[in-house]
Amino acid sequence: MSVGEAIAAREQVIGSEPGKARIVYRTSGELAGPMLVKLTARKHEIGVDEPAGIGGGNDYASPVEYALAALASCQAITYRLWATKLGIALDGLEIAVEGDLDLHGLFGLDDAVRPGFSAIRIDVTPIGPEPARFAELADAVDAHCPVLDLITTPTPVERRLCGEGGPAGGS
Amino acid sequence: MSVGEAIAAREQVIGSEPGKARIVYRTSGELAGPMLVKLTARKHEIGVDEPAGIGGGNDYASPVEYALAALASCQAITYRLWATKLGIALDGLEIAVEGDLDLHGLFGLDDAVRPGFSAIRIDVTPIGPEPARFAELADAVDAHCPVLDLITTPTPVERRLCGEGGPAGGS
């Protein structure tokens, strides 16, 4: 099934039963070393670690690098999806993302510094025979990219402390 | 070097030369199939794909799953870091993250629906001999976790269109 056929089929399902568009995505796992984290999402394993300079084993990319990778890949895939929807030929796409982060935030050394990225830059290079339409494509992507939206717009997060430390536990 | 020694050494460097706390993180790569994305971050390779139902090959987790994995792992590692800083014993940690997403946003089928997650939930279970201190630990983590901050607070993103479709290109 081509991307175009998959998209048309999915949109038909959503059109007839809107509830099927609402999906709960999940990942879970554990701290498996000093800073090593082993997670799964469906059948997929995801390893995360920190460089040695912060006490990790450097076996995998770090959490903030995965956050940038989520953005880069979501952009790339949303280009494919919207190029298909808009009928714009896309032969390939190169992408580079970088983000500025000040460790004063993570370490609690300066309360005026946020823990996360202060700025993120995306360089995207679509490849295809209709470059004159790429600005239209990029605007459509940026209006519909899930991870770009996650990063630019606040998302409510509820954190529950489970186990003995949680509300039902105690000493 | 233990996590405690690594953190102390890093904090000493930052204290004497604050500019060394400012880090630019990067990832880059390309669309390598219908929806397959191949990225690298330093020496680490990151593959991303979509399930078959949206036209992908399901070879890897999807972008939004990586976004949740970035959050889950950043939480877990920040627990390790702040448990060390606060002198709270942490023998292990289990974490589960889930997020609600409505595909009407990605597909542009309803402009009132945001493309990203409408809500995210974190269930975290720290394991150790001092559960009475885990609430204090959790509050310190949530105040300093980079990816939690990325998701709950807007981050400015600049997107540049490069190649022939960019400002210097065109037909």
Chai-1 contact restraints between the chains, C-beta under 6 A:
chainA,res_idxA,chainB,res_idxB,connection_type,confidence,min_distance_angstrom,max_distance_angstrom,comment,restraint_id
A,V3,B,P34,contact,1.0,0.0,6.0,A-B,restraint_1
A,V3,B,G55,contact,1.0,0.0,6.0,A-B,restraint_2
A,A6,B,I54,contact,1.0,0.0,6.0,A-B,restraint_3
A,A6,B,G55,contact,1.0,0.0,6.0,A-B,restraint_4
A,E11,B,F107,contact,1.0,0.0,6.0,A-B,restraint_5
A,A21,B,D102,contact,1.0,0.0,6.0,A-B,restraint_6
A,A21,B,L103,contact,1.0,0.0,6.0,A-B,restraint_7
A,A21,B,H104,contact,1.0,0.0,6.0,A-B,restraint_8
A,R22,B,D102,contact,1.0,0.0,6.0,A-B,restraint_9
A,I23,B,L101,contact,1.0,0.0,6.0,A-B,restraint_10
A,V24,B,E98,contact,1.0,0.0,6.0,A-B,restraint_11
A,V24,B,D100,contact,1.0,0.0,6.0,A-B,restraint_12
A,Y25,B,V64,contact,1.0,0.0,6.0,A-B,restraint_13
A,Y25,B,E65,contact,1.0,0.0,6.0,A-B,restraint_14
A,Y25,B,L68,contact,1.0,0.0,6.0,A-B,restraint_15
A,Y25,B,G99,contact,1.0,0.0,6.0,A-B,restraint_16
A,R26,B,E98,contact,1.0,0.0,6.0,A-B,restraint_17
A,T27,B,E65,contact,1.0,0.0,6.0,A-B,restraint_18
A,T27,B,L68,contact,1.0,0.0,6.0,A-B,restraint_19
A,T27,B,A69,contact,1.0,0.0,6.0,A-B,restraint_20
A,T27,B,A72,contact,1.0,0.0,6.0,A-B,restraint_21
A,T27,B,V97,contact,1.0,0.0,6.0,A-B,restraint_22
A,S28,B,A96,contact,1.0,0.0,6.0,A-B,restraint_23
A,E30,B,E94,contact,1.0,0.0,6.0,A-B,restraint_24
A,L31,B,A76,contact,1.0,0.0,6.0,A-B,restraint_25
A,L31,B,G92,contact,1.0,0.0,6.0,A-B,restraint_26
A,L31,B,L93,contact,1.0,0.0,6.0,A-B,restraint_27
A,P34,B,V3,contact,1.0,0.0,6.0,A-B,restraint_28
A,M35,B,I77,contact,1.0,0.0,6.0,A-B,restraint_29
A,M35,B,R80,contact,1.0,0.0,6.0,A-B,restraint_30
A,V37,B,S73,contact,1.0,0.0,6.0,A-B,restraint_31
A,V37,B,A76,contact,1.0,0.0,6.0,A-B,restraint_32
A,L39,B,A69,contact,1.0,0.0,6.0,A-B,restraint_33
A,L39,B,A72,contact,1.0,0.0,6.0,A-B,restraint_34
A,A41,B,A61,contact,1.0,0.0,6.0,A-B,restraint_35
A,A41,B,E65,contact,1.0,0.0,6.0,A-B,restraint_36
A,H44,B,Y60,contact,1.0,0.0,6.0,A-B,restraint_37
A,H44,B,A61,contact,1.0,0.0,6.0,A-B,restraint_38
A,I46,B,A69,contact,1.0,0.0,6.0,A-B,restraint_39
A,V48,B,S73,contact,1.0,0.0,6.0,A-B,restraint_40
A,I54,B,A6,contact,1.0,0.0,6.0,A-B,restraint_41
A,G55,B,V3,contact,1.0,0.0,6.0,A-B,restraint_42
A,G55,B,A6,contact,1.0,0.0,6.0,A-B,restraint_43
A,Y60,B,H44,contact,1.0,0.0,6.0,A-B,restraint_44
A,A61,B,A41,contact,1.0,0.0,6.0,A-B,restraint_45
A,A61,B,H44,contact,1.0,0.0,6.0,A-B,restraint_46
A,P63,B,A70,contact,1.0,0.0,6.0,A-B,restraint_47
A,P63,B,S73,contact,1.0,0.0,6.0,A-B,restraint_48
A,P63,B,C74,contact,1.0,0.0,6.0,A-B,restraint_49
A,P63,B,V147,contact,1.0,0.0,6.0,A-B,restraint_50
A,V64,B,Y25,contact,1.0,0.0,6.0,A-B,restraint_51
A,V64,B,P146,contact,1.0,0.0,6.0,A-B,restraint_52
A,E65,B,Y25,contact,1.0,0.0,6.0,A-B,restraint_53
A,E65,B,T27,contact,1.0,0.0,6.0,A-B,restraint_54
A,E65,B,A41,contact,1.0,0.0,6.0,A-B,restraint_55
A,Y66,B,Y66,contact,1.0,0.0,6.0,A-B,restraint_56
A,Y66,B,A69,contact,1.0,0.0,6.0,A-B,restraint_57
A,Y66,B,A70,contact,1.0,0.0,6.0,A-B,restraint_58
A,A67,B,A70,contact,1.0,0.0,6.0,A-B,restraint_59
A,A67,B,V147,contact,1.0,0.0,6.0,A-B,restraint_60
A,A67,B,L150,contact,1.0,0.0,6.0,A-B,restraint_61
A,L68,B,Y25,contact,1.0,0.0,6.0,A-B,restraint_62
A,L68,B,T27,contact,1.0,0.0,6.0,A-B,restraint_63
A,A69,B,T27,contact,1.0,0.0,6.0,A-B,restraint_64
A,A69,B,L39,contact,1.0,0.0,6.0,A-B,restraint_65
A,A69,B,I46,contact,1.0,0.0,6.0,A-B,restraint_66
A,A69,B,Y66,contact,1.0,0.0,6.0,A-B,restraint_67
A,A70,B,P63,contact,1.0,0.0,6.0,A-B,restraint_68
A,A70,B,Y66,contact,1.0,0.0,6.0,A-B,restraint_69
A,A70,B,A67,contact,1.0,0.0,6.0,A-B,restraint_70
A,A70,B,A70,contact,1.0,0.0,6.0,A-B,restraint_71
A,A72,B,T27,contact,1.0,0.0,6.0,A-B,restraint_72
A,A72,B,L39,contact,1.0,0.0,6.0,A-B,restraint_73
A,S73,B,V37,contact,1.0,0.0,6.0,A-B,restraint_74
A,S73,B,V48,contact,1.0,0.0,6.0,A-B,restraint_75
A,S73,B,P63,contact,1.0,0.0,6.0,A-B,restraint_76
A,C74,B,P63,contact,1.0,0.0,6.0,A-B,restraint_77
A,A76,B,L31,contact,1.0,0.0,6.0,A-B,restraint_78
A,A76,B,V37,contact,1.0,0.0,6.0,A-B,restraint_79
A,I77,B,M35,contact,1.0,0.0,6.0,A-B,restraint_80
A,R80,B,M35,contact,1.0,0.0,6.0,A-B,restraint_81
A,G92,B,L31,contact,1.0,0.0,6.0,A-B,restraint_82
A,L93,B,L31,contact,1.0,0.0,6.0,A-B,restraint_83
A,E94,B,E30,contact,1.0,0.0,6.0,A-B,restraint_84
A,A96,B,S28,contact,1.0,0.0,6.0,A-B,restraint_85
A,V97,B,T27,contact,1.0,0.0,6.0,A-B,restraint_86
A,E98,B,V24,contact,1.0,0.0,6.0,A-B,restraint_87
A,E98,B,R26,contact,1.0,0.0,6.0,A-B,restraint_88
A,G99,B,Y25,contact,1.0,0.0,6.0,A-B,restraint_89
A,D100,B,V24,contact,1.0,0.0,6.0,A-B,restraint_90
A,L101,B,I23,contact,1.0,0.0,6.0,A-B,restraint_91
A,D102,B,A21,contact,1.0,0.0,6.0,A-B,restraint_92
A,D102,B,R22,contact,1.0,0.0,6.0,A-B,restraint_93
A,L103,B,A21,contact,1.0,0.0,6.0,A-B,restraint_94
A,H104,B,A21,contact,1.0,0.0,6.0,A-B,restraint_95
A,L106,B,H144,contact,1.0,0.0,6.0,A-B,restraint_96
A,L106,B,P146,contact,1.0,0.0,6.0,A-B,restraint_97
A,F107,B,E11,contact,1.0,0.0,6.0,A-B,restraint_98
A,G108,B,H144,contact,1.0,0.0,6.0,A-B,restraint_99
A,R114,B,D149,contact,1.0,0.0,6.0,A-B,restraint_100
A,P115,B,H144,contact,1.0,0.0,6.0,A-B,restraint_101
A,P115,B,P146,contact,1.0,0.0,6.0,A-B,restraint_102
A,P115,B,D149,contact,1.0,0.0,6.0,A-B,restraint_103
A,G116,B,P146,contact,1.0,0.0,6.0,A-B,restraint_104
A,G116,B,D149,contact,1.0,0.0,6.0,A-B,restraint_105
A,G116,B,L150,contact,1.0,0.0,6.0,A-B,restraint_106
A,F117,B,L150,contact,1.0,0.0,6.0,A-B,restraint_107
A,F117,B,T155,contact,1.0,0.0,6.0,A-B,restraint_108
A,A119,B,P156,contact,1.0,0.0,6.0,A-B,restraint_109
A,I120,B,T155,contact,1.0,0.0,6.0,A-B,restraint_110
A,I120,B,V157,contact,1.0,0.0,6.0,A-B,restraint_111
A,R121,B,E158,contact,1.0,0.0,6.0,A-B,restraint_112
A,I122,B,R159,contact,1.0,0.0,6.0,A-B,restraint_113
A,D123,B,R160,contact,1.0,0.0,6.0,A-B,restraint_114
A,D123,B,C162,contact,1.0,0.0,6.0,A-B,restraint_115
A,T125,B,C162,contact,1.0,0.0,6.0,A-B,restraint_116
A,T125,B,G163,contact,1.0,0.0,6.0,A-B,restraint_117
A,P126,B,G165,contact,1.0,0.0,6.0,A-B,restraint_118
A,P131,B,E164,contact,1.0,0.0,6.0,A-B,restraint_119
A,P131,B,G165,contact,1.0,0.0,6.0,A-B,restraint_120
A,P131,B,G169,contact,1.0,0.0,6.0,A-B,restraint_121
A,A132,B,S171,contact,1.0,0.0,6.0,A-B,restraint_122
A,F134,B,G165,contact,1.0,0.0,6.0,A-B,restraint_123
A,A138,B,L161,contact,1.0,0.0,6.0,A-B,restraint_124
A,H144,B,L106,contact,1.0,0.0,6.0,A-B,restraint_125
A,H144,B,G108,contact,1.0,0.0,6.0,A-B,restraint_126
A,H144,B,P115,contact,1.0,0.0,6.0,A-B,restraint_127
A,P146,B,V64,contact,1.0,0.0,6.0,A-B,restraint_128
A,P146,B,L106,contact,1.0,0.0,6.0,A-B,restraint_129
A,P146,B,P115,contact,1.0,0.0,6.0,A-B,restraint_130
A,P146,B,G116,contact,1.0,0.0,6.0,A-B,restraint_131
A,V147,B,P63,contact,1.0,0.0,6.0,A-B,restraint_132
A,V147,B,A67,contact,1.0,0.0,6.0,A-B,restraint_133
A,D149,B,R114,contact,1.0,0.0,6.0,A-B,restraint_134
A,D149,B,P115,contact,1.0,0.0,6.0,A-B,restraint_135
A,D149,B,G116,contact,1.0,0.0,6.0,A-B,restraint_136
A,L150,B,A67,contact,1.0,0.0,6.0,A-B,restraint_137
A,L150,B,G116,contact,1.0,0.0,6.0,A-B,restraint_138
A,L150,B,F117,contact,1.0,0.0,6.0,A-B,restraint_139
A,I151,B,T155,contact,1.0,0.0,6.0,A-B,restraint_140
A,T152,B,P154,contact,1.0,0.0,6.0,A-B,restraint_141
A,T152,B,V157,contact,1.0,0.0,6.0,A-B,restraint_142
A,P154,B,T152,contact,1.0,0.0,6.0,A-B,restraint_143
A,P154,B,P154,contact,1.0,0.0,6.0,A-B,restraint_144
A,T155,B,F117,contact,1.0,0.0,6.0,A-B,restraint_145
A,T155,B,I120,contact,1.0,0.0,6.0,A-B,restraint_146
A,T155,B,I151,contact,1.0,0.0,6.0,A-B,restraint_147
A,P156,B,A119,contact,1.0,0.0,6.0,A-B,restraint_148
A,V157,B,I120,contact,1.0,0.0,6.0,A-B,restraint_149
A,V157,B,T152,contact,1.0,0.0,6.0,A-B,restraint_150
A,E158,B,R121,contact,1.0,0.0,6.0,A-B,restraint_151
A,R159,B,I122,contact,1.0,0.0,6.0,A-B,restraint_152
A,R160,B,D123,contact,1.0,0.0,6.0,A-B,restraint_153
A,L161,B,A138,contact,1.0,0.0,6.0,A-B,restraint_154
A,C162,B,D123,contact,1.0,0.0,6.0,A-B,restraint_155
A,C162,B,T125,contact,1.0,0.0,6.0,A-B,restraint_156
A,G163,B,T125,contact,1.0,0.0,6.0,A-B,restraint_157
A,E164,B,P131,contact,1.0,0.0,6.0,A-B,restraint_158
A,G165,B,P126,contact,1.0,0.0,6.0,A-B,restraint_159
A,G165,B,P131,contact,1.0,0.0,6.0,A-B,restraint_160
A,G165,B,F134,contact,1.0,0.0,6.0,A-B,restraint_161
A,G169,B,P131,contact,1.0,0.0,6.0,A-B,restraint_162
A,S171,B,A132,contact,1.0,0.0,6.0,A-B,restraint_163
